[in-house]
Amino acid sequence: MDEQIKIYKSAIEALLFISEKPIVLDQLKGVFPELKPSQIHDLIKQLQEEYVNREAGMVIVEIAGGFQMLSNSHAAPYIREFYKTKTKEKLSKPALECLAIMAYKQPVGRAEVEVIRGVNSDGTIAHLLNKGLIKITGRKEVPGRPFLYGTTKEFLEYFGLKSLEDMPKMEEFTQLGVDVPKADSTPVEENTVGETQAMPEADPQEAVAVAAQEESMTQESSGQSRVERES
C-alpha cells in the first residue's frame, strides 16, 4: 500500500507541474476515481510539507479553490535574471486603481468607480473585461439599470489569492502609513442608457490600488510565480 501511495503522490506532483492553472479536487478525482477527495487532499498536503521541509525550489500553494505548483520566492532573483530578456505586459496604474476599487466594493457600477477615481473609466473597465479579471455580475436597480461588476477566478489566479478573504484589510493600509481617502458620498445620477449625467468632484483613491499592488496583491513582489506570472 505504501508503494501505491508513492505512485499516487508522484502522479499528482506531475499533474501539478504540467498544469498552467490551479487544479481543483474534482479534476483529480476524475483521474483517481479509486481515491476519496479527502485522500487526494491529504496527499497534496503531504507533498506541500515535503517541499517546505527540504526548502525546494518549488512550492505547492492553494489558489482560487485549487492547487498549483509555483516557484519558491527565494528563487525569484535568479528566475528574473534567467528571463531578463522576456517581455511581459503589466497592468497600468489606472487599471490597478479600477481593479482595486472593484475588488473591495463589488458589486460596483461604473459610475461609482468614476466618482472614486475622479476620471472617466470606460476604456479601463473594457480592458479589464477583455483580460477576464472582472465580469458583469448584474444590473443596479436604478433608472437605466447600469451594469454591476465584480472580480473573477482569473483575478484570484493573477494575484495568487486563495479567496477574496486573503486580500489585505483596510486597517492594514493604515498600519503601513497609507492614507486612504473616503469617496464623495454625493449620489451619481444615471440616465436611461446608464451613462453618467453628472460626476461630482472626488479625491481619487489611488492609495488603495498602489498599496494592494505593492504590499500584498501582486505575486511579483514575493517572486512566487510559475516562472513569472503572465498578465
C-alpha positions as CSV (number, residue, x, y, z in Angstrom):
1,M,0.0,0.0,0.0
2,D,2.9,2.4,0.8
3,E,4.2,1.8,-2.7
4,Q,0.9,2.7,-4.2
5,I,0.7,5.9,-2.1
6,K,4.1,6.9,-3.6
7,I,2.7,6.3,-7.1
8,Y,-0.3,8.5,-6.4
9,K,1.8,11.3,-4.9
10,S,4.2,11.1,-7.9
11,A,1.3,11.3,-10.3
12,I,-0.3,14.2,-8.5
13,E,3.1,16.0,-8.4
14,A,3.5,15.5,-12.2
15,L,0.0,16.9,-12.8
16,L,0.6,20.0,-10.7
17,F,3.9,20.5,-12.5
18,I,2.4,20.5,-16.1
19,S,-0.7,22.5,-15.3
20,E,-0.6,26.2,-16.0
21,K,-3.7,26.8,-13.8
22,P,-4.7,25.7,-10.4
23,I,-6.1,22.1,-10.3
24,V,-9.3,21.5,-8.2
25,L,-10.0,18.3,-6.4
26,D,-12.8,17.4,-8.7
27,Q,-10.3,17.3,-11.6
28,L,-8.1,15.0,-9.7
29,K,-11.0,12.8,-8.6
30,G,-11.6,12.2,-12.3
31,V,-8.0,10.9,-12.6
32,F,-8.0,8.9,-9.4
33,P,-11.6,7.6,-9.1
34,E,-10.5,5.0,-6.5
35,L,-9.5,7.7,-4.1
36,K,-11.8,9.9,-2.0
37,P,-11.4,13.7,-2.3
38,S,-10.2,13.8,1.3
39,Q,-7.5,11.2,0.5
40,I,-6.3,13.3,-2.5
41,H,-6.3,16.4,-0.4
42,D,-4.1,14.6,2.2
43,L,-1.6,13.5,-0.5
44,I,-1.3,17.1,-1.7
45,K,-0.8,18.3,1.8
46,Q,2.0,15.7,2.2
47,L,3.6,17.0,-0.9
48,Q,3.4,20.6,0.4
49,E,5.1,19.6,3.6
50,E,7.9,17.7,1.8
51,Y,8.6,20.7,-0.4
52,V,8.8,23.0,2.6
53,N,10.9,20.7,4.7
54,R,13.6,20.4,2.1
55,E,13.4,24.1,1.1
56,A,12.7,23.1,-2.5
57,G,12.8,25.5,-5.4
58,M,9.1,24.8,-6.0
59,V,6.1,25.2,-3.6
60,I,2.5,24.0,-3.8
61,V,0.0,26.6,-2.9
62,E,-3.8,26.8,-2.7
63,I,-5.1,29.4,-5.2
64,A,-8.7,30.1,-6.3
65,G,-10.1,26.9,-4.9
66,G,-7.4,24.7,-6.4
67,F,-3.7,23.8,-6.0
68,Q,-0.8,25.0,-8.2
69,M,2.9,24.4,-8.3
70,L,4.9,27.7,-8.3
71,S,8.5,28.7,-7.9
72,N,9.7,29.5,-4.4
73,S,10.1,33.1,-3.5
74,H,13.8,32.7,-2.6
75,A,14.5,31.8,-6.3
76,A,12.9,35.0,-7.6
77,P,16.1,37.0,-8.4
78,Y,17.6,34.0,-10.3
79,I,14.4,33.5,-12.3
80,R,14.3,37.2,-13.2
81,E,18.0,37.1,-14.2
82,F,17.4,34.0,-16.4
83,Y,14.3,35.6,-18.1
84,K,15.7,39.1,-18.2
85,T,15.1,39.4,-21.9
86,K,11.5,38.2,-21.6
87,T,8.9,40.9,-22.2
88,K,5.8,41.0,-20.0
89,E,2.7,43.1,-20.1
90,K,1.8,44.6,-16.7
91,L,-1.4,46.2,-15.6
92,S,-1.3,50.0,-15.9
93,K,-1.8,52.3,-12.8
94,P,-5.4,53.2,-14.0
95,A,-6.2,49.5,-14.4
96,L,-4.9,48.7,-10.9
97,E,-6.9,51.6,-9.5
98,C,-10.2,50.3,-11.1
99,L,-9.4,46.7,-10.2
100,A,-8.7,47.6,-6.5
101,I,-11.9,49.6,-6.2
102,M,-13.9,46.8,-7.8
103,A,-12.3,44.1,-5.6
104,Y,-13.1,45.9,-2.4
105,K,-16.5,47.3,-3.2
106,Q,-18.0,44.7,-5.5
107,P,-20.6,44.5,-6.9
108,V,-20.0,48.1,-8.1
109,G,-21.1,50.2,-11.0
110,R,-19.0,52.2,-13.4
111,A,-20.4,55.5,-12.1
112,E,-19.3,54.6,-8.5
113,V,-15.8,53.7,-9.8
114,E,-15.6,57.1,-11.6
115,V,-16.7,59.0,-8.5
116,I,-13.9,57.5,-6.5
117,R,-11.2,57.9,-9.3
118,G,-12.4,61.2,-10.5
119,V,-12.0,60.3,-14.2
120,N,-13.8,58.5,-16.9
121,S,-13.2,54.7,-16.7
122,D,-14.9,53.3,-19.8
123,G,-11.7,52.2,-21.5
124,T,-10.1,50.9,-18.4
125,I,-13.1,48.8,-17.5
126,A,-13.3,47.4,-21.0
127,H,-9.7,46.4,-20.8
128,L,-10.2,44.6,-17.6
129,L,-13.2,42.8,-19.0
130,N,-11.1,41.7,-22.1
131,K,-8.4,40.4,-19.8
132,G,-11.0,38.4,-17.8
133,L,-10.1,40.0,-14.5
134,I,-13.6,41.3,-13.9
135,K,-17.1,40.3,-15.1
136,I,-20.6,41.7,-15.2
137,T,-22.4,40.4,-12.2
138,G,-25.8,42.0,-12.7
139,R,-27.6,45.4,-13.0
140,K,-28.3,48.1,-10.5
141,E,-31.9,48.7,-9.7
142,V,-32.0,52.3,-10.7
143,P,-33.2,54.1,-13.8
144,G,-31.2,52.9,-16.8
145,R,-30.2,49.7,-14.8
146,P,-26.4,50.1,-15.3
147,F,-24.1,47.1,-15.1
148,L,-22.5,46.0,-11.9
149,Y,-19.0,44.5,-11.9
150,G,-17.1,42.1,-9.8
151,T,-13.8,40.1,-9.9
152,T,-13.3,36.7,-11.4
153,K,-11.5,33.5,-10.7
154,E,-8.8,34.8,-13.1
155,F,-8.3,37.8,-10.7
156,L,-7.5,35.4,-7.9
157,E,-5.1,33.4,-10.1
158,Y,-3.4,36.6,-11.3
159,F,-2.7,37.8,-7.8
160,G,-2.1,34.4,-6.3
161,L,-5.0,34.6,-3.8
162,K,-6.8,31.6,-2.3
163,S,-10.0,33.7,-2.0
164,L,-11.1,37.3,-1.6
165,E,-10.7,36.9,2.1
166,D,-6.9,36.9,1.5
167,M,-6.9,40.5,0.3
168,P,-5.4,42.9,2.8
169,K,-7.8,44.7,5.1
170,M,-8.2,48.4,5.0
171,E,-6.8,48.6,8.6
172,E,-3.5,47.1,7.2
173,F,-3.1,50.1,4.9
174,T,-3.4,52.4,7.9
175,Q,-0.7,50.4,9.7
176,L,1.5,50.8,6.7
177,G,1.1,54.5,6.9
178,V,-1.0,54.8,3.8
179,D,-3.8,57.4,3.9
180,V,-6.9,56.0,2.2
181,P,-9.3,58.9,1.5
182,K,-13.1,58.3,1.5
183,A,-15.0,58.8,-1.7
184,D,-17.5,61.6,-2.0
185,S,-20.9,60.4,-0.9
186,T,-22.8,62.6,-3.3
187,P,-25.2,60.4,-5.3
188,V,-24.5,59.9,-9.0
189,E,-27.5,60.1,-11.4
190,E,-27.7,57.6,-14.3
191,N,-29.6,58.4,-17.5
192,T,-31.7,55.8,-19.3
193,V,-28.8,54.2,-21.0
194,G,-26.6,54.0,-17.9
195,E,-24.3,57.0,-18.8
196,T,-23.2,59.3,-16.0
197,Q,-25.0,62.7,-16.3
198,A,-23.0,64.5,-13.6
199,M,-20.0,63.4,-11.7
200,P,-19.1,65.4,-8.5
201,E,-15.5,66.2,-7.6
202,A,-13.9,63.4,-5.5
203,D,-10.4,62.5,-4.3
204,P,-9.1,59.5,-6.3
205,Q,-8.4,56.6,-4.0
206,E,-5.1,55.7,-5.7
207,A,-3.7,54.6,-2.4
208,V,-5.9,51.5,-2.4
209,A,-4.6,50.3,-5.8
210,V,-1.0,51.2,-5.1
211,A,-1.0,49.5,-1.7
212,A,-2.8,46.5,-3.0
213,Q,-0.3,46.2,-5.8
214,E,2.9,46.8,-3.8
215,E,2.3,45.2,-0.5
216,S,0.1,42.2,-1.0
217,M,-2.0,41.6,-4.1
218,T,0.8,41.1,-6.6
219,Q,2.9,37.9,-6.7
220,E,5.8,39.7,-8.4
221,S,7.0,41.2,-5.1
222,S,7.3,37.8,-3.5
223,G,8.7,36.2,-6.6
224,Q,6.3,33.4,-6.2
225,S,5.2,32.6,-9.7
226,R,5.1,30.0,-12.4
227,V,8.4,31.2,-13.9
228,E,7.0,34.7,-13.9
229,R,3.2,35.1,-13.8
230,E,1.9,36.4,-17.1
231,S,-0.5,39.3,-17.0
